[in-house]
Amino acid sequence: STDKKNPFFVKTSGGTVKVTGTRFNVTTFAEDDFTAVVLEEGEVSYLPLNGNKEVLLNPSQRLVYRKNSNSLARQEADVEKYISWTEGRLIFRNDPLSEVVFRLQRWYNADIILNDPSGKLGQHPFTMTIQNETLPQVLNYIAQAANLELKKKDYGLIKDKTLVKPYYIISKKN
């Protein structure tokens, strides 16, 4: 239930989310250019750090604020896709491979390199739901579905004897 008398605030690097609703999701990382807010039910407004006008969000809407360009975009959203991670699932619905790789890196805390000099590979759309799969399972599925090459580079030692985690490279087949 909404509580207009007692809102709470979520401060992000890009601004402040005022919450009088119950089901929402805020995505923001210090190294990212954007903050995204998705509302399932209730009421949420967003005040950018350098803005003076609150933007109100309605249920089933997503707001994306990009710091570098100081731009705000509000759009209708597939809410389940953005809040599914709270239930231990990642949902992709016609999402570009570049976004899939970005979210997989966060989800699995892994290094995945998309070898894509033309920029076309990153635009390839993917639809899938990930729940209990391992990262190799997911990457193998992607490689098979799009006829791509997947290479895994294993642990190695850097000069100062530090162990580095494995990383994956996705590229077009030659």
C-alpha positions in Angstrom: 0.0 0.0 0.0 1.2 3.5 -0.7 2.1 5.9 2.1 2.0 9.5 0.9 2.5 10.9 4.4 5.7 9.0 5.0 7.8 8.8 1.8 11.3 7.6 1.9 14.2 8.7 -0.2 16.9 6.7 -2.1 19.9 8.9 -2.9 21.9 7.9 -6.0 25.0 9.4 -7.6 22.6 11.0 -10.2 19.8 12.2 -8.1 17.1 11.3 -5.5 14.3 8.8 -5.8 11.2 9.8 -3.6 9.2 6.6 -2.9 5.6 6.5 -1.8 5.1 3.2 -3.5 5.8 -0.4 -2.6 7.3 -2.2 -5.5 10.1 -0.6 -7.5 13.7 -1.1 -8.5 16.6 1.4 -8.7 19.6 0.5 -10.7 22.7 2.7 -10.3 26.4 2.0 -10.3 29.1 4.6 -9.6 30.9 3.7 -12.8 27.8 3.8 -15.0 26.5 6.8 -16.9 22.9 6.2 -15.9 20.4 5.7 -13.1 17.2 3.7 -13.9 14.0 3.5 -11.8 11.3 1.0 -12.6 7.9 1.1 -10.9 5.6 -1.9 -10.5 3.0 -0.4 -8.2 2.5 2.7 -6.0 4.2 6.0 -6.7 7.8 7.1 -7.3 9.3 10.4 -8.4 12.8 11.2 -9.4 14.8 14.5 -8.9 18.0 14.6 -10.9 21.0 15.9 -8.9 21.3 19.1 -11.0 17.5 19.4 -11.7 14.8 21.3 -9.9 11.8 19.4 -11.3 10.6 16.1 -10.0 9.6 13.6 -12.6 6.6 11.4 -11.5 6.6 7.7 -12.5 3.4 5.7 -13.0 3.2 1.9 -12.5 4.7 -0.1 -15.4 7.0 2.8 -16.3 10.8 3.1 -16.4 12.8 6.3 -16.1 16.4 6.5 -17.2 18.6 9.4 -16.3 21.9 9.8 -18.1 24.5 11.9 -16.2 26.8 12.7 -19.1 24.1 14.2 -21.3 21.8 15.3 -18.4 18.9 13.6 -20.2 15.8 12.0 -18.7 13.6 9.5 -20.6 10.4 8.0 -19.3 9.0 5.0 -21.1 6.5 2.1 -20.7 8.3 -0.9 -19.4 8.1 -4.6 -19.0 8.4 -4.4 -15.3 9.1 -8.2 -14.7 12.2 -7.9 -16.8 13.7 -5.3 -14.5 12.7 -6.6 -11.1 13.2 -10.4 -11.8 16.7 -10.3 -10.4 15.3 -9.7 -6.9 13.7 -13.2 -7.3 16.9 -14.8 -8.5 16.2 -14.6 -12.3 17.5 -12.5 -15.2 15.1 -11.9 -18.0 16.1 -10.8 -21.5 13.4 -10.0 -24.1 14.8 -8.9 -27.4 17.7 -7.2 -25.6 20.9 -6.4 -27.6 23.8 -8.7 -26.9 25.9 -5.8 -25.6 23.3 -5.2 -22.8 23.1 -9.0 -22.2 26.9 -9.2 -21.8 26.9 -6.1 -19.5 24.2 -7.6 -17.2 25.8 -11.0 -17.2 29.1 -9.5 -16.0 27.3 -7.9 -13.1 25.2 -11.0 -12.3 28.1 -13.5 -12.3 30.9 -11.0 -11.4 32.8 -12.1 -14.5 34.8 -10.6 -17.3 33.2 -11.1 -20.7 34.7 -9.4 -23.7 32.5 -8.9 -26.7 34.9 -8.8 -29.7 32.8 -6.6 -31.9 34.8 -4.1 -34.0 31.9 -3.5 -36.4 29.3 -2.9 -33.6 26.9 -5.2 -35.3 27.3 -8.2 -33.0 26.3 -6.1 -30.0 23.0 -5.3 -31.6 22.0 -9.0 -32.0 18.7 -9.4 -30.0 18.4 -12.1 -27.3 15.4 -13.5 -25.5 16.0 -15.8 -22.5 15.4 -16.3 -18.8 18.3 -17.3 -16.6 17.7 -18.8 -13.2 20.1 -21.5 -12.0 22.4 -21.8 -15.0 26.1 -21.4 -14.6 27.9 -18.7 -16.6 29.5 -21.3 -19.0 26.0 -22.8 -19.7 24.6 -19.3 -20.5 27.5 -18.3 -22.7 27.4 -21.6 -24.5 23.7 -21.2 -25.2 24.4 -17.7 -26.6 27.2 -18.9 -28.8 25.1 -21.8 -30.2 22.0 -19.7 -30.7 23.8 -16.9 -32.6 26.5 -19.2 -34.2 29.3 -17.3 -32.3 32.7 -18.4 -31.1 33.3 -18.6 -27.3 36.8 -18.7 -25.8 37.6 -19.0 -22.2 40.9 -17.7 -21.0 41.9 -19.3 -17.7 43.5 -18.1 -14.5 46.9 -16.6 -15.0 49.5 -14.9 -13.0 50.3 -11.2 -13.4 53.9 -10.0 -12.9 53.3 -9.4 -9.2 52.1 -13.0 -8.8 48.4 -11.9 -8.4 45.8 -14.5 -9.6 43.4 -13.1 -12.2 40.0 -14.5 -12.7 39.0 -16.2 -16.0 37.5 -14.2 -18.7 35.4 -15.0 -21.7 35.6 -13.7 -25.3 32.6 -13.8 -27.6 33.2 -13.2 -31.3 32.0 -14.0 -34.7 33.1 -17.3 -36.1 35.8 -16.8 -38.8 
